[in-house]
């Protein structure tokens, strides 16, 4: 147990799938969550039952104080940080652009973008101090190139910024052995659609995907774990679509 990965927003959906897959590959997993302690504890329990090790890391990544709390929990476990999966993200309700409020926009950008920046900053500090390199995977979205009109343009814009962030960070720290990539999921079967007020979104849009179906969280998780692994040792600055051709 000499490698630690932090997965933000790991209590549900893609984050939970990544946490479980990482534990199965021998990582100690920092399971971050903001509010849903029960969901995060269930992920930690599942990891323990399978013989793995998890570190609960409560904290809102949209704030400096929240990120400090997350990394305090990680540092206390005594295992060097080798990887970060910036997965935490939110969408507002599906609505026309002209109805967006400043509060909605702040929530979207603070969580999806500021949170990714802050978590990556702290991860890079530790990877440089360990002088052993590392890997970061940012969870973007196919929305970054589609724009999400009539649904959540703000979410799409935040993910477009994540793509740019990925490219810049990869080029700045590649010579220090830190690889940075992004995955861009498409229509994936998670609860995020219902929370945005589009309960039928997966069923409605899934058949329109070139592969004829929505994706599953495990399919995204496998791609993320590959990007973290030595099998992707010459991959950095890549934006990998996991979107069924959409």
C-alpha positions in Angstrom: 0.0 0.0 0.0 2.4 2.6 -1.2 0.2 4.7 -3.4 -2.8 6.9 -2.7 -5.4 8.3 -5.0 -7.9 11.0 -4.2 -11.2 10.8 -5.9 -13.4 13.8 -5.4 -17.2 13.4 -5.4 -16.7 9.7 -4.8 -20.0 9.0 -3.0 -22.0 8.3 -6.1 -22.0 7.8 -9.9 -18.7 7.9 -11.8 -16.7 8.8 -8.6 -17.9 5.8 -6.7 -17.1 3.5 -9.6 -13.6 5.0 -9.9 -13.0 4.6 -6.1 -14.0 0.9 -6.2 -12.0 0.2 -9.3 -8.9 2.0 -7.9 -9.1 0.0 -4.7 -9.3 -3.2 -6.7 -6.0 -2.2 -8.3 -4.3 -1.7 -5.0 -4.6 2.0 -4.4 -5.5 3.4 -1.0 -8.4 5.5 -1.9 -9.3 8.9 -0.6 -13.1 9.0 -0.8 -14.2 12.6 -0.9 -17.7 13.8 -0.3 -19.4 17.1 0.5 -22.7 16.3 2.2 -23.8 12.7 1.7 -21.8 10.9 4.4 -23.9 7.8 4.2 -23.2 7.3 0.5 -19.4 7.8 1.0 -19.4 5.4 4.0 -21.1 2.8 1.8 -18.3 3.2 -0.8 -15.7 2.9 1.9 -17.4 -0.2 3.4 -17.6 -1.9 0.0 -13.8 -1.2 -0.5 -13.1 -2.7 2.9 -15.2 -5.8 2.3 -13.2 -6.4 -0.9 -10.0 -6.2 1.1 -9.0 -2.7 0.1 -8.3 0.5 2.1 -10.3 3.7 2.0 -9.8 7.1 3.7 -13.0 9.2 4.1 -12.2 12.8 3.1 -15.2 15.1 3.8 -14.9 18.6 2.4 -16.4 21.0 -0.1 -13.9 21.3 -2.9 -15.4 24.6 -3.9 -13.7 26.3 -1.0 -10.1 26.7 0.3 -11.2 25.5 3.7 -12.9 22.4 2.3 -9.9 21.4 0.2 -7.6 21.9 3.2 -9.8 19.5 5.2 -9.7 16.9 2.4 -5.9 17.0 2.2 -5.5 17.0 6.0 -7.3 13.7 6.1 -5.1 12.4 3.2 -1.9 13.5 4.8 -2.8 11.9 8.1 -3.0 8.4 6.5 0.8 8.5 5.8 0.6 7.1 2.2 2.2 9.3 -0.5 -0.3 10.7 -3.0 0.3 9.3 -6.5 -2.9 10.2 -8.3 -5.9 12.6 -8.3 -9.3 12.2 -10.1 -11.0 15.5 -10.2 -14.6 14.2 -10.5 -16.7 16.4 -8.2 -19.2 18.3 -10.3 -22.7 19.8 -10.3 -25.3 20.9 -12.8 -28.2 23.3 -12.3 -31.7 22.4 -13.3 -32.4 22.2 -17.1 -33.6 25.6 -18.1 -33.2 28.3 -20.8 -30.1 30.4 -20.5 -32.0 33.6 -19.8 -33.3 32.2 -16.6 -29.8 31.5 -15.1 -29.0 33.4 -11.8 -25.7 34.6 -10.6 -26.0 32.2 -7.7 -26.4 29.2 -10.1 -23.4 30.3 -12.1 -21.2 30.7 -9.0 -22.2 27.3 -7.7 -21.4 25.6 -11.1 -18.1 27.3 -11.6 -16.9 27.1 -8.0 -17.5 23.4 -7.8 -16.6 22.3 -11.4 -13.7 24.6 -12.1 -12.4 26.3 -8.9 -12.6 22.9 -7.1 -10.6 21.2 -9.8 -7.9 23.9 -9.7 -7.6 23.8 -5.9 -7.5 20.0 -5.7 -4.9 19.8 -8.5 -2.8 22.6 -6.9 -2.5 20.6 -3.6 -1.9 17.3 -5.5 0.9 18.8 -7.6 2.6 20.2 -4.4 2.7 16.8 -2.9 3.8 15.0 -6.1 6.6 17.5 -6.5 7.7 17.0 -2.8 7.7 13.2 -3.2 9.7 13.6 -6.4 8.1 10.5 -7.8 5.7 12.0 -10.4 2.1 11.2 -10.5 -1.1 11.3 -12.6 -4.1 13.5 -12.6 -7.4 12.8 -14.5 -9.9 15.6 -14.8 -13.5 14.5 -15.5 -14.7 16.8 -18.2 -17.7 16.1 -20.4 -18.7 15.7 -24.0 -20.8 18.8 -23.2 -17.5 20.8 -23.5 -17.7 20.4 -27.3 -21.5 20.2 -27.7 -22.4 23.2 -25.6 -25.6 21.8 -24.0 -28.0 24.3 -25.5 -31.5 24.4 -23.8 -30.1 22.4 -20.9 -27.0 23.6 -19.0 -24.7 25.9 -21.0 -23.0 26.9 -17.8 -22.0 23.2 -17.0 -20.7 22.8 -20.6 -18.7 26.0 -20.3 -17.1 24.9 -17.0 -16.1 21.6 -18.7 -14.6 23.5 -21.6 -12.5 25.3 -19.1 -11.5 22.0 -17.6 -10.2 20.9 -21.0 -8.0 24.0 -21.3 -6.8 23.5 -17.8 -5.8 19.9 -18.5 -3.7 21.0 -21.5 -1.9 23.7 -19.6 -1.2 21.7 -16.5 0.1 18.7 -18.6 2.5 21.0 -20.4 3.7 22.8 -17.3 4.5 19.7 -15.2 5.3 17.0 -17.8 9.0 17.4 -17.3 8.5 16.7 -13.6 6.9 13.3 -14.3 3.3 14.4 -13.7 0.8 13.3 -16.3 -2.5 15.2 -16.7 -5.4 14.0 -18.9 -9.1 14.4 -19.1 -12.0 12.1 -19.9 -15.1 13.5 -21.5 -18.1 11.2 -20.7 -21.2 11.5 -22.8 -24.7 10.2 -21.8 -23.9 8.0 -18.8 -26.4 6.3 -16.6 -26.1 8.3 -13.3 -28.4 10.2 -11.0 -27.1 13.6 -12.2 -29.8 13.7 -14.9 -32.6 13.3 -12.4 -31.0 16.0 -10.1 -31.1 18.3 -13.1 -34.8 17.7 -13.5 -34.4 15.5 -16.6 -35.5 12.1 -15.3 -35.9 10.6 -18.7 -32.8 12.1 -20.3 -30.8 8.8 -20.4 -33.7 6.9 -22.0 -34.5 9.7 -24.4 -30.9 10.4 -25.6 -29.3 7.0 -25.2 -30.7 5.5 -28.4 -29.5 8.5 -30.4 -25.9 7.8 -29.6 -24.0 6.1 -32.5 -23.5 3.0 -30.3 -27.2 2.9 -29.7 -27.2 3.2 -25.9 -26.2 5.2 -22.9 -22.9 4.4 -21.2 -22.3 2.9 -17.8 -20.2 4.3 -14.9 -17.8 1.3 -15.0 -17.0 2.1 -18.6 -15.8 5.6 -17.6 -14.0 4.3 -14.6 -12.0 1.8 -16.6 -10.8 4.5 -18.9 -9.8 6.7 -15.9 -7.9 3.9 -14.3 -6.0 3.2 -17.6 -5.0 6.8 -17.7 -3.7 6.6 -14.2 -1.8 3.5 -14.9 1.7 2.8 -16.2 0.1 1.5 -19.4 -0.6 5.1 -20.3 2.9 6.2 -19.4 3.3 8.2 -22.6 -0.1 9.8 -22.5 -0.5 13.3 -21.2 -2.5 16.3 -22.3 -5.1 14.0 -23.9 -8.9 14.7 -23.9 -10.4 11.2 -24.1 -14.0 10.9 -25.2 -16.0 8.2 -23.5 -19.2 9.1 -25.3 -20.2 6.2 -27.6 -19.4 8.3 -30.6 -21.7 11.2 -29.7 
